[in-house]
């Protein structure tokens, strides 16, 4: 069985791992109903619509 002759340094190990551990910003699209930013394939958090129909009823906030 193959055995490494030298220990892999922390720098080389971390460079190898760096390609898979990057942080990516979420893809945000405008809602088709209200135009607010929303995640794709999910109900819009501001209006409650998904694929052109109302999925959840949103409660209006009243200012006092």
Phi, psi and omega in degrees: 000143181287134180233133179298138180281327180235150177290139177286128182290160179297325180295312180295319179298316182290326177295323179293320182282338187297330183293333184260350187252014182287152180266129182244135177291143181292147178283121183242133179237156176285142178294139181290336183270308187250345179086357178287151178293136180212156176285144180292149178064029178219158179293139179293127182289340183269325182243343177082017180261151175212126181053043173082004178227155182280120182262316179235143178275127181267138179270130178288134178272130179256138179268132181247000000 
